[in-house]
Amino acid sequence: MKYILLLALLATTAIAADSPKKSPKKRAPHPSLVKVADVTGLPRVLLIGDSISMGYTLDVRELLKGKANVHRIPTNGGPTTNGLKNIKAWLGESKWDVIHFNWGLHDLKYIAEDPSKRADPKSPGSHPQVSLADYEKNLTELVKIMQATGAKLIWCNTTPVPAGSDGRIEGDEAKYNAAAARVMTAASISTDDLHAHAAAKLKEVQLPANVHYSPSGYHYLAEKVAAVIAENLPKK
């Protein structure tokens, strides 16, 4: 009897060992990050930015349907330091007619020892993820890399930081936008003033104490982005 039980136990163990282990379910990618196929003959547009741009990507794509192939980088663009690490991979070997780009909200975000977590700006040791001087320097380098593609570049300035936004100081985007403006003026790059567009209806479109927007708010941003891109598409 003991022998039979031992054989049964060994058999059960073998089956368990041979059984495929269930891997944890992967979270579906954000809809804006899904690759899209080009429609032949239409100009190609690349959106570069953080989660704000992820929020308006699908609406921009829909608004420019039949006018342009609207792509975006396959991730949240993060701060300018992340842009410098990945910009060449994001640009790839493809031809881009228009590149609409932004960095800022992650640069001005306060961190402490762990860069993956926001920190209270008032806490000892907390500091912006990227200093204002480095932000300007990084943007200058990023612009040079993107200009080499021959694409029409459009800078999208950073949208408002409201009071109570976790890890950020209300209004900090103003000085980062001013630094970016110096870079874009020197490089003769036009600006999509999404900051002013958002500020005009901020209480209606932005989430409370948050840098993000409601679905209708993202559509509102998309209308501005799509209109600016449309104005800069190659003439037929």
KEPA-887180 format. One record per residue (C-alpha): x, y, z; residue in one letter. Coordinates in pm, whole numbers, plus 50000, padded with zeros to 5 digits. Layout:
<kekols>
(kekol (X Y Z) "A")
...
</kekols>
This chain:
<kekols>
(kekol (50000 50000 50000) "M")
(kekol (50281 50234 50091) "K")
(kekol (50447 50149 49760) "Y")
(kekol (50130 50238 49567) "I")
(kekol (50094 50569 49752) "L")
(kekol (50457 50651 49681) "L")
(kekol (50409 50583 49308) "L")
(kekol (50097 50803 49307) "A")
(kekol (50284 51083 49479) "L")
(kekol (50572 51061 49233) "L")
(kekol (50332 51063 48939) "A")
(kekol (50151 51369 49071) "T")
(kekol (50483 51549 49123) "T")
(kekol (50594 51468 48767) "A")
(kekol (50268 51595 48618) "I")
(kekol (50296 51916 48816) "A")
(kekol (50655 51965 48699) "A")
(kekol (50556 51911 48336) "D")
(kekol (50254 52137 48354) "S")
(kekol (50316 52483 48209) "P")
(kekol (50327 52753 48474) "K")
(kekol (50071 53026 48438) "K")
(kekol (50250 53350 48370) "S")
(kekol (50101 53667 48513) "P")
(kekol (49872 53848 48274) "K")
(kekol (50043 54130 48091) "K")
(kekol (49871 54464 48108) "R")
(kekol (49741 54569 47769) "A")
(kekol (49937 54861 47624) "P")
(kekol (49778 55204 47632) "H")
(kekol (49571 55240 47310) "P")
(kekol (49787 55533 47200) "S")
(kekol (50097 55312 47199) "L")
(kekol (49963 55055 46954) "V")
(kekol (50147 55069 46621) "K")
(kekol (49956 55194 46320) "V")
(kekol (49999 55111 45952) "A")
(kekol (50066 55391 45705) "D")
(kekol (49819 55489 45438) "V")
(kekol (50025 55516 45121) "T")
(kekol (50072 55867 44991) "G")
(kekol (49998 56054 45313) "L")
(kekol (50264 56253 45503) "P")
(kekol (50407 56096 45818) "R")
(kekol (50379 56267 46157) "V")
(kekol (50555 56169 46480) "L")
(kekol (50426 56276 46821) "L")
(kekol (50680 56285 47103) "I")
(kekol (50572 56351 47459) "G")
(kekol (50465 56215 47796) "D")
(kekol (50125 56094 47920) "S")
(kekol (49962 56423 47820) "I")
(kekol (50047 56350 47458) "S")
(kekol (49934 55990 47505) "M")
(kekol (49600 56132 47612) "G")
(kekol (49547 56332 47293) "Y")
(kekol (49713 56095 47041) "T")
(kekol (49403 55900 46935) "L")
(kekol (49195 56213 46888) "D")
(kekol (49471 56381 46687) "V")
(kekol (49493 56072 46469) "R")
(kekol (49119 56077 46410) "E")
(kekol (49112 56450 46338) "L")
(kekol (49389 56408 46079) "L")
(kekol (49245 56093 45924) "K")
(kekol (49291 56106 45548) "G")
(kekol (49539 56391 45583) "K")
(kekol (49836 56232 45762) "A")
(kekol (49970 55912 45914) "N")
(kekol (49999 56000 46283) "V")
(kekol (50247 55791 46480) "H")
(kekol (50387 55838 46829) "R")
(kekol (50683 55711 47025) "I")
(kekol (50603 55368 47178) "P")
(kekol (50619 55486 47539) "T")
(kekol (50582 55775 47781) "N")
(kekol (50862 56012 47676) "G")
(kekol (50948 56111 48034) "G")
(kekol (51212 56380 48096) "P")
(kekol (51467 56516 47849) "T")
(kekol (51728 56278 47993) "T")
(kekol (51514 55988 47875) "N")
(kekol (51473 56159 47540) "G")
(kekol (51849 56179 47491) "L")
(kekol (51881 55807 47565) "K")
(kekol (51610 55704 47321) "N")
(kekol (51560 55972 47056) "I")
(kekol (51759 55799 46783) "K")
(kekol (51569 55474 46835) "A")
(kekol (51239 55660 46835) "W")
(kekol (51325 55836 46508) "L")
(kekol (51448 55514 46350) "G")
(kekol (51524 55506 45981) "E")
(kekol (51180 55623 45871) "S")
(kekol (51115 55952 45695) "K")
(kekol (50917 56198 45903) "W")
(kekol (50747 56500 45748) "D")
(kekol (50643 56659 46080) "V")
(kekol (50763 56598 46437) "I")
(kekol (50548 56751 46713) "H")
(kekol (50739 56724 47041) "F")
(kekol (50733 56812 47411) "N")
(kekol (50929 56748 47729) "W")
(kekol (50876 56931 48058) "G")
(kekol (50636 56789 48315) "L")
(kekol (50876 56508 48405) "H")
(kekol (51177 56740 48407) "D")
(kekol (51020 56976 48660) "L")
(kekol (50885 56690 48873) "K")
(kekol (51045 56670 49217) "Y")
(kekol (51226 56352 49321) "I")
(kekol (51452 56244 49608) "A")
(kekol (51664 55930 49633) "E")
(kekol (51433 55713 49423) "D")
(kekol (51392 55879 49080) "P")
(kekol (51092 55659 49000) "S")
(kekol (50884 55825 49272) "K")
(kekol (50762 56181 49308) "R")
(kekol (50876 56365 49619) "A")
(kekol (50725 56648 49817) "D")
(kekol (50899 56963 49689) "P")
(kekol (50924 57083 50049) "K")
(kekol (51097 56768 50175) "S")
(kekol (51471 56788 50255) "P")
(kekol (51679 56658 49965) "G")
(kekol (51403 56679 49705) "S")
(kekol (51486 56850 49376) "H")
(kekol (51358 56874 49017) "P")
(kekol (51435 56561 48817) "Q")
(kekol (51615 56778 48562) "V")
(kekol (51743 57123 48657) "S")
(kekol (51638 57421 48450) "L")
(kekol (51991 57465 48311) "A")
(kekol (52017 57097 48214) "D")
(kekol (51668 57106 48064) "Y")
(kekol (51771 57387 47829) "E")
(kekol (52096 57211 47744) "K")
(kekol (51919 56879 47679) "N")
(kekol (51654 57039 47461) "L")
(kekol (51925 57205 47251) "T")
(kekol (52085 56867 47186) "E")
(kekol (51752 56697 47113) "L")
(kekol (51660 56967 46863) "V")
(kekol (51990 56919 46676) "K")
(kekol (51925 56544 46648) "I")
(kekol (51568 56593 46523) "M")
(kekol (51667 56867 46277) "Q")
(kekol (51901 56619 46110) "A")
(kekol (51594 56422 45995) "T")
(kekol (51484 56706 45769) "G")
(kekol (51134 56700 45925) "A")
(kekol (50934 57011 46005) "K")
(kekol (50970 57048 46382) "L")
(kekol (50694 57186 46604) "I")
(kekol (50764 57248 46971) "W")
(kekol (50463 57196 47198) "C")
(kekol (50509 57393 47518) "N")
(kekol (50425 57238 47855) "T")
(kekol (50069 57254 47986) "T")
(kekol (49984 57409 48327) "P")
(kekol (50080 57262 48664) "V")
(kekol (49789 57333 48900) "P")
(kekol (49794 57383 49277) "A")
(kekol (49806 57057 49470) "G")
(kekol (49964 56856 49190) "S")
(kekol (50164 56574 49352) "D")
(kekol (50542 56623 49327) "G")
(kekol (50520 56948 49135) "R")
(kekol (50496 57319 49215) "I")
(kekol (50214 57525 49070) "E")
(kekol (50335 57742 48784) "G")
(kekol (50681 57583 48750) "D")
(kekol (50608 57513 48385) "E")
(kekol (50640 57888 48315) "A")
(kekol (51016 57898 48371) "K")
(kekol (51069 57569 48185) "Y")
(kekol (50864 57701 47895) "N")
(kekol (51073 58019 47897) "A")
(kekol (51392 57811 47875) "A")
(kekol (51243 57607 47592) "A")
(kekol (51142 57924 47410) "A")
(kekol (51504 58038 47404) "R")
(kekol (51606 57709 47245) "V")
(kekol (51328 57716 46986) "M")
(kekol (51387 58080 46894) "T")
(kekol (51758 58012 46839) "A")
(kekol (51671 57712 46621) "A")
(kekol (51387 57889 46432) "S")
(kekol (51131 57630 46544) "I")
(kekol (50764 57723 46567) "S")
(kekol (50567 57666 46888) "T")
(kekol (50229 57507 46944) "D")
(kekol (50113 57710 47245) "D")
(kekol (49920 57431 47410) "L")
(kekol (49979 57596 47748) "H")
(kekol (49768 57898 47656) "A")
(kekol (49508 57675 47491) "H")
(kekol (49472 57463 47805) "A")
(kekol (49481 57763 48040) "A")
(kekol (49188 57923 47858) "A")
(kekol (48952 57648 47980) "K")
(kekol (49159 57489 48257) "L")
(kekol (48884 57446 48517) "K")
(kekol (48665 57278 48258) "E")
(kekol (48919 57040 48105) "V")
(kekol (49183 56955 48368) "Q")
(kekol (49138 56709 48653) "L")
(kekol (49140 56863 49004) "P")
(kekol (49490 56907 49153) "A")
(kekol (49633 56704 48866) "N")
(kekol (49834 56773 48549) "V")
(kekol (49610 56534 48353) "H")
(kekol (49281 56594 48172) "Y")
(kekol (48933 56456 48136) "S")
(kekol (48847 56271 47812) "P")
(kekol (48677 56583 47679) "S")
(kekol (48979 56781 47795) "G")
(kekol (49214 56564 47593) "Y")
(kekol (48991 56610 47291) "H")
(kekol (49011 56985 47345) "Y")
(kekol (49393 56963 47346) "L")
(kekol (49384 56738 47039) "A")
(kekol (49191 56997 46841) "E")
(kekol (49473 57247 46887) "K")
(kekol (49749 56994 46816) "V")
(kekol (49578 56863 46503) "A")
(kekol (49514 57214 46371) "A")
(kekol (49880 57316 46414) "V")
(kekol (50004 56996 46251) "I")
(kekol (49761 57037 45960) "A")
(kekol (49900 57386 45895) "E")
(kekol (50252 57242 45871) "N")
(kekol (50190 56938 45652) "L")
(kekol (50371 56935 45316) "P")
(kekol (50177 57114 45046) "K")
(kekol (50056 56894 44764) "K")
</kekols>
